[in-house]
């Protein structure tokens, strides 16, 4: 059997011995089939539009082309047209692979060409019956993007949104540099800081706008209901310090200890910078102010080991000391002086004060059973007897006990951005039991305040919390865009619209953060509702989305969101970990550069905060400017390539 038969392509279509007459007959048969199938698809599109006639009336008339085109695209993608696309491609016609922004016009363009080729009469829609044409569809997208995100930069098609750190409230030059580097939208996350900080950030932005003669919009994120792990019971009151050693065990950096006279923090102590090797030792005793550099404090630590601290510096606030040995210190330990000055004799001692309790975590292994409770009782690790027999299973609370009525046996439960995975094996009113299905071989530590995801559970939590409604008061006064977290259902969007009407801000832009499976499943409905407002868009929150949908599905899901939004002429924000290595460490990975370039298919790319964020904005601006000449949505733009010059010379 030939290769041509294996893939289902008629051999005579490719055979050199086939006569032109036979080929023409075969192509004619194919064209008839294609005309019939395309006409059926178009009919289904018009039926879908007719079925939603009442919903279309709820949408402003200027948005009707977009909702109608979206409904046509939904009808198109409700069937598998891959075989039809192959037929169209073999005939040298459009395979409908870039039809999102003008679906029916693309189909009619293909039918019109077939009519010209075959001479057969084909029923075509009148131009006035089409919601958009190829040109007007692009104009709709450009208009909607401008309405939400502002005028696009001259050298590229995408806006750049940047998440603000707390420093943006105090450092005007930092905000100015961001605007100068290419930031078009300032993102303020209401899950952090407070109104005073947010206002200071925005004031700095407005000042920078005036100085630079540029405009930058403000987008503010609602925190939403966060499902997180609750508190874990504290461990013993013990303080540990440990010097850094080389591969041969030699001390290369002593542990540095700050002993305060009056509770002064390490940051206020001066003399030495704080790092991971610095600890604050609470201590009391009249001996403390008399100590000088070079003095040595001897003590026995909690393990019964003889240890020593050497005073290396002193100021008005306290003492800096160093230790070359690991020590475990608990309250009440007494230290005595050994001075280089042998004449100094004192009975005075230093007593270790109230050492804070150690934060604990729960170590989980594959196969462990974890109890998740809806009570305020702190969680705890597993406990064992002296023979290693399990006495108590590990337990941890959940910050939103309302979820327990929705979770069912067999549902997956994920912790800490999916690092630990489990499946629910038991449910009750006050708790559920999850069997851990994914953890490192040596175990993974689960701490408090870590995210919980329930990708299989249809949650009925309201997307707007009490705090969100309070924050909307500030957002309504100061922001251009509200980023809506945790949106899942029709009721979520209706609630936000109701609050915005109350605040007389129905004109504010709304960005739907798509970050869970329910939002993905309900995306067509959410888009139709969002079109009721004057300015709306979608943020692909790829962090939570990867956890909810599975890492292996993320690429597929984000493509589907891009396609659906283009059909609705709705701008998209490409978010989460874009150039994160560059922002945080000053050096991007190769994968990050490719990912940033993929963001050129969206209308906006979002960057998170980091020490090198100003340079990251410049880098992203350069990448997007270059890609703008090559890529517009799904279309590859064939600009002239300089690399061909070497062959032409």
N, C-alpha and C positions, 0 to 999 in steps of 0.2 A: 504494500500500500504506500502511495506517495505521501510526502510530507503535506502536500496541499490538501489531500483528503482528510488527513488527521485533524487539521485545524478547521475543517468544514468549509473550505473555499473551493468552489467548483474548478476542477483542473483545466477545463476548457477556457476559463477566464484568463489563465496565465499561459496557456500553451501557444507556442509560436506557430503551430500548425493550424490553429483555429482560424477560420476565415473571419474577415471583418464583419461579414453579414451575421455570422453566428454570435460574435461578440455583441454586436448591436442588439440582436434579439434578446440575448441574456440580460444586457443592461436595461433594455426596455422593460423586461419582466421585473427586474429589481426596482426600477423607478416606480412602476405601478404599485408594488408592495409598499415602497417608502411613502408614496403619496397617500395611500390609504391609511397607513399607520400614523403619519403626521397629522392627517385630518382628524383621526379619532382622538389623538392626544389634545389637539386644539379644542375639540368639542368638549372633552372632559374638563379642560381649563375653564371654559365658559360656563359649564354647569356648576363648577366649584364657586365661581364668582357669583352666580345667580343664587346659590344656596346661602351665601353670606351677605345678601343684599341688605338685610336689616342692620347687621354689624357695621357695614360700610357707611351707613347713614350716621353712625355715632362719631365718625372720624371727620375732621375738617376737610372741606372740599379740596384744598390744595394738597392734601395727603392722599386723595383717592387714587391717583396713578400708582403710588407706592403700594397701597394695600391690595389693589387689583393685581399688580404684577407679582406680589408675594403669593397671593392665592393661586395664580397661574403656575408659579414655580413649585408650590406644594403639590399641585396636581401632577405636574411633570415628574417630580421625584417620588411620587407614590407608586410608580411602576419601574421596572428594570428596563432601561432603554439601551443597555450596552450593545446588544446585537444590532439594533437600529443604528447606533453610532458607527459601528464598523461598516455597515452598508453605505452610510453617507460618506465616510472617509474614502472608501474604495471608489466611489463615484466622483471624488474630488470636490465634495461639498462640505459645508460647515457641519461638524459633528455635534453641534449644540453644546460643546464643552465650555463655552464662555457666554452663555445666554442669560446669566443671572439677572442683569440689570434691565433686560428688555426681552422677555421670554417669547411672547406671541409674535413680536416683530421679527425675531430671529427665525422662528418656524415659517412665517409667511415669506421671508426672504428666500429661504430654501425652496419653498413651494413655487415661488415666482420664477426662480431659475429653472426649475424642472419644467414649468409651463413653457418657457422660452425654448428649452432644448427639445422637448418632445412635440410641441405644438398642440398638446392636449389642454383642454380647458380645465383649470383648477379653481375651485372656489376660494377666494381670498377675502380677508376682512378689509373693509374700508378703513382708511387711515384714521378717521375720526372715531372708529370703534375700538382702536387699540389704546390701552392706557398710556403706553410710552413707546417711542421708537428708539432705535439704537442711540441716536444723539440726545434725545430728551431724557432717556434713562440715565445717561452719564451726568447730564445737567442736574437731575433730581438729586443724585448722590452728592454732587459738589455743593448744591444749595443746602442740603441737610447737614453736611459736614461743616459748612461755614456757619450755619445757624447754631450748632452746638459748640464747636471748637474754635470758632473765629476764623479769620482769613488764614489760609495756609501759607507757610514760608515761601518766599519767591523761588528758592533754589531746590525745594523738595516738596513732595505732596503730603508729607506727614507732619503732624504736630508732635512736640515732645513734652510729656508730662513728667514732673519730677516730684517725688515724695519729700516733704520737708522734715528735717531733723529738728529737735528742740532748739539747736543753735541758731536756726533761722530767725528766731524771735529776738535775739540779742545782737546778732552780727549782720549789720546792714550790708557790708561789703560782700559777704557770702551770697546774699540774695541777689545783689547787683551783678555779681560775676556769673551767676546762673542765668539770669536774663540775657546778659551780654553773650554768653556761650551758646544760647539758642533755646532756652526753656520757653515754651509757649503757654503752659498751663501749670500753675502751682497746685500740688495736691496736699491737702491737709487731712490727716486721719484723725477723726474724732474719738477713736479708741485710745488715743494717747494725749497727754498734756491737758490743758484746760482753756477756757475762753480767753483768759488774759494772754496766754501764749499764742493762741490762734490769731488774735487781733494784732499782736505785735508782728507776727509773720506777715500778715496782709498789709499792715502799714508799711513795712519795709519794702514789700513788693510795689505798692503804689508809688513810693518815693523813687524806686529804681525805674519804674515806667516813665515818670516825669523826667528823670535825668537822662535816660537813654532814648526817649522818644519812641518807645515800643509799647505794645499792649500785650498783657499776659492775663489769661483768665484764671479764676480760682475755682477749683473743684474740691469739695469736701465729702469725705467718706463717712457714712453712718456706720457705727460700730456693729450693730445687729446683735442678735442673740448668739453668744459664743458658747458652744458646748465644750467644756474643758474638765480636766481632772481636778478634783477638789484637794484640800489640804491633806498632807500625810503627817502622822504623829511625829513629833520631833525626837531626835536621838538624844544621846547623853550630852551634858554640858562639857564639851571638850574642845580644846583648840589645838590644832596640829600645825607645826611648821616643818619644812623640809628643805635642805639646801639642794642646789642643782649640782649634779656630778657628771663627769665625762664617762666614756666607755670603760675606763679602768677603775671607776668608783672614786676618783679624786674630786674633791670639792672645787668647782669652778665659779660658783656664786653662792655665798652664804645666805641662809635665810635671814631676812631683815625684819626686825621687830620694832614697832613704835609703841613706847610706853608713855601715855599721856599724863600730864599733871592735873588736867581739869576737863577731860573728856574731849579734847581737841581731836578732830578727825585726822586720818592719814593725809588727806588732800591738803589740809591746812597746816600740816606740820612743817613743810618746807624741807630744805637741805637735800632730800633724796626723792626721786620720782617714785610713784607707786607702781608696782607691777605685780604679777602673779606670785612673786616670792615674798611679798610684804604682808605682814599680819599685824593687827592691832591687839595688844595685850592689855586688858584692864588690870590695874594693880593699885594698891594703896600702901601707905607707910611713910613715916617721917624721914626715912632713909632716902627716899627717891630724890628730893631736891639737892641732896648733898653729893650725889653720884657725879662723877666726872669721866670724860673719855679715858679709856684704859682700865677702868674698874671692871671687875668680874663678879657676876652674880651666880652662885652655885645653888643647885636644887636637885631634888629627886622627882622625876616626872611620874605620871600615872602608872607607868609600867614598872616602876622601881629602878629606872635607869638614871645614873648620875649624869647630869647635864649642866651646861654652863652658857651664860650670856655674857658677851663682851660689849661694854658701852663704847660706841665709836663717835658719837656726836651728841650735842646738847644745845637746846635753845630755851626760850622763855616758856614754851608750851610743853616740852617733854624731852624724852631721851630716845635716841636711835641706838639699837643694839643689834648684834649679829650672832648667829649660831652656826657652827659647822656640823651639827648633829640633828637628826630628826627627834622631835620631842612631842609628847602628848601632855597637855597641861589642863588641869581641872581647877575649879574654884577651891581656895583654901591652901593651895600649895605655897610654901614659904621659901623665900630665897634669902641667902645670907651673902655678905660681902667678903670678897677677897680683893684687897687693894694692892697696887704696885707699891704704894707708900706703906711700908711695914709698921710705921708708927701709928697708923690709923687703926684704932681698935674701937669697935662698936657692937653693941648687942642688938641694935636696931635691925629689923628685917623688912623685906618687901613681901606682901601677901597678894596672891593672885585673886582678883575680884570676880565679878559675875560674868563668867565666860558664857557667851550665847550658846543655846542648844544647837546641835548640829542638824542641818537639814537632811532628811532621809529620802531615799528613793526605794522603789520596789523593783527588784531584779526578777525578770520573767524569762522563762525558757519555753521552747516549743513543747506543747503538751501540758503545760501548767493550766490550772483552773484559776481564774481571777474573778473575784466577786466585785461587782460594780453596784454601789448603793445609792439611794436617793436621800440619805440622811446626812446630818451635819457632823456625824461622828468622824474624826480624822481616820484616814486609811492607815494601813500598816503592812509591812512585808510579811512573808510567810514565817512561821516560827516552828522550831524543831526541838525535840528533846535531846538528851545527851547521846542517845543511840542513833540520832539522825532521822527519827520518825516524825512525820509531819503532824504538828499539833493544830495549827490554824492556817487556813488558806490565806493568801494575800488578798487584801481588800482595798478599794479606793472609791471615793465618792464622785458624783457627777454634779456639776454646777447647775444643770437644768433638769431637775427631776421630772419635768413634764414629758420628757421623751419616753419614759418607761411605759406609758400607755400605748405607744406606737410600735415599740420594738417587739419582734416575734422571734421564736426559735428558728435557727437556721440563718438569720440575718448576720451579715458581717459587721464587725466593729473594729475600727482602726484607731490607733493612738499615736500621738506625736508625729504628725505628718505621714502616717502610714509606716513608720519604722517598725511598729509592733502591730501585728494583725491577729484577729481572733474571730471566732464564730460563736454566736449565742447558743448555748445548749440548755438554758433554763431561764424562765422569766417568772417574776412574782411582782406583787404590788410595791414592795420596798427595795427590790434588788433584781439583778440579773447575773447569770454566771456565764462567763466567756471562756472557751478553750483556746489557748494561744496556738495559732497556726503558723505564725512567722516571727522569728526572733533569731538573733545571732547564736551560734553554737555555744559561746561562752555566756550568753544571756544578754538582755538589753535592760537598761535602767529606765523605769517610768517614774517621772517626777510629777509634782503638782503643777497646775496651770498649763498643762499640755492639751492640745486639741484632741477632740474625739469626733470621728466621722462615722456615720451610719449610712453607707451608700445604698443599701437595699431597703431602708426604712422610709416610708412616706410620713415625714414628720408634719405635725399640725401646729407648729410653733408660729406665733405671729412674727413677721419679719421686722416690725418696728417695736423696739422696747420702750419702756418709759423714758430711759435716758435719751434714746434716739429722738423722741418727740420733743424733749427739752432742747436737745442740740439743734433741732430744726429751726427753733426761734433765732438762733445765731446765724445759721446757714442762710435763712431767708433774707437776713439783713446784709450779708457780706459776700455770698458766693454766687457764681454764675452757673455752677453745675453741682448737683447732688449725686454722688455715687451710692447706689442702693445695694447694700450688702444683704446676703441671705435671701434674696427674692426667689420665690419658688412657684407661687400660684397667682391666679387672677386676684384673689382677695388681698394679697400683699400689695400689688400695684394700686388697687382701688383705695386702700388705706392711706398710702402715701399721697395720692392725688387729693384725697379728702383733707389731709393735714395741710397741704400746700394751698388749697383753696381757703382754708381757715386763715392762713398767714398772708393771703393775697399775693402769692407768688406762683401762679399757674404758668408764668412765663419762664421759670427756671428750667435749665436743661436737666434731664434725668438720664443717668447711665445705669443700666442694669448690669450688675456684676454676676456673671454666670460662673458659679463656683461649686455647684452640686448637681447631682444626677437629675433631681426633680426639675431644676431650671433648664437643663438640656432637653429633657423629655417634653417640657412645656414651652420650649422656645418659640415655635410658631405663634402660639396663643399670646405669649408675652409680647412678641413683636407687634402683633395686631393691636394690642392694648396700648403699647408705648407710642404708636402712631397717632393716638388721640391728642398728644401734647405737641407743642410747637417745635420742640427740640429734644431729641432722644438719641441714645446710642447704646452700645453694648461693650462691656469690658470682659475679655476672656481672662479670667483670674486663674491662670494655669496651675498655680500651686495647689489649691484645694481641689481643682478639677482633676488633676492627675491622681490625687488620693481617692477621690470619689469614683472616678470612672476607670481607674487602673492606668498605670504608667504606659502599658502597651497600647492603650486606646487613645492616649492624649493627642497624638498627631492626627489621628482620624477625626476626633471630636472637634478639635480646633479648626480643621478644614471645613467641617460641616457648618460650624457656626459662622465662619467667614462667608460661605456661600449663601446661607439663609439670610444673613444681614445684607449682603449685596442685593439680593432679590427685593428686600424691603427698603432699599436705598438708605440704609441706616449705617452710620459710621461706627467703626470698631476700634477699640483700644487694645493693643497687644501688651499684656502685662505679665509680671512675675519673673524675677531673676534675669532680666535682660542686662547683659554686660555686668553681671554681679561681681565677677572676679576682678574686673577693671575698677569698678566703683569701690570695692572693699580692699583690694590688695594692690591695685595699680597695674595689674597685668591680666588681660583677658585670655581665655582659652580659645582655641580655634573653633570649637563648637559654639561658643558665645558669639563670635563674629558672624558665623553662618546664621545663627538664630536671630541676631539683630537684623541681618539682611532680609530674612523671611518676614520680619515685621513691616517691610515696605508694602506689603499687600493690605495692611490695615491703614486706617486714617490717622492713627495716633499711636505712639510707642511710649510706654511708661517705664521710668527708671526708679529704683528704690534708692534710699540714702546710702551713703558710704563716704569714707574720708576723701576719696578721689572723685567725687561726684561731678565737680565742675569740668574736669578733664574728660570724664565719661560722656557728658552732654556734648562736648565738642567732637568726640570720636563718633558718637551716634549720629550727629548732624552730618558728618562727613560720609558715613556709610549710607545714610538715607539719601543724601544728595547724589551719590554715585548710582545707587540702585534705582532712583527715580527715572533715569534715562533708559533703564533696561526693563522695568516691571511696572505695570499698572494693573492692580488687582491680579487676576489670573492671566493677563495677557503679557507675553514676552514681547518687548519692543526691540525690533532689529535695527538699532542704531549702528553706525559704521564702526567696525572693530579695527583698531590700529594694528593688532597682531597679524593681520593679513598682509601688511605692507612688505614684510620680509620675503614673501613668495612672489609678490608683484614686481619687485625691483629687478 
